[in-house]
Amino acid sequence: MNVHSFFKGMLWMLGMCLVSSVNDVIVKLSGLSGSHLKDINILFFRFFFATVTLIPLFLSDFRLSSFKKSQVHAIRGGLFALAMLPWCYSLIQLPIPLVISVGYLTPVFGTILASLILKESFSVARWISVFFGFFGVAVSVNFSFTGANSSIFIALLATFVFAVLDIVNKRLLTQKESLISTMFMPTMWSFLWLLPIAIWNWKTPSFHEMAMLLILGIGSNLMFFCLLKALGSYEMSALQPFKYSETVFSCIASFLCFNQIPSVSVLLGLGFIVPSALYLTFQETRSIK
């Protein structure tokens, strides 16, 4: 590992957060969040279009070895679907600020799992960045932990599964698994796992909604690609705190697209998030040198 690898991984992780923010803007602008479609329909078509748009790349990079780990990819796809379903449920049952805060526990879980399973460095700088970043998110949502009930455990389960998926993705990359295969196979399996549930709760999207879902599926692939490139560049535990940058990108996107000025609490939260990322960058660069 060298400084170049660290900055490369950092930029890919920031790219993932940027694409995620753009996806959120697309959902809000398209009206999907207020349409007649249920969350399961949106999830299903997201994975469907993500799978379809990856087929040409998968065929051009086709390897029989991709199917040797079909069971692993089926489990990955199942875990992804398993995480997304309770996550959408928690968005309905819990206050949004609380769900956002719980979601930002993923870097905490990811850092712990990377240290225990991947045997990555357990540096103080990484932990400081993780927890200060999380504290910044909590400040930005005004510590809005009211309204918690049993659904909070469902949201925590989804967050933990997302962290486990990061570990599995990292492990597959270290085993020289094809990048395209690592993207296509679990996406296809997520689509297949959700198919029976989507049929049971079927809602036909309009042409406009279908176009927006196609864009959302492509955006999901871009997010996945950036994540895998980041994990393949540097240690996972060192990159986890940069996931908090999504808050920064969301504030910028809200201002540019919806003319929404960040509240004082959000700005205070950014006062913790940005310095924690800069501190980690400085410490990682110094330790490598």
Secondary structure, DSSP 4 states (H G I P E B T S, - for coil): --HHHHHHHHHHHHHHHHHHHHHHHHHHHHTGGGSS--HHHHHHHHHHHHHHHHHHHHHHT--GGGGTTHHHHHHHHHHHHHHHHHHHHHHHHS-HHHHHHHHTTHHHHHHHHHHHTS-----HHHHHHHHHHHHHHHHHTTT--TT--THHHHHHHHHHHHHHHHHHHHHHHHTT--HHHHHHHHHHHHHHHHHHHHHHT--PPPHHHHHHHHHHHHHHHHHHHHHHHHHHHS-HHHHGGGGGHHHHHHHHHHHHHH-PPPPHHHHHHHHHHHHHHHHHHHHHHHHH-
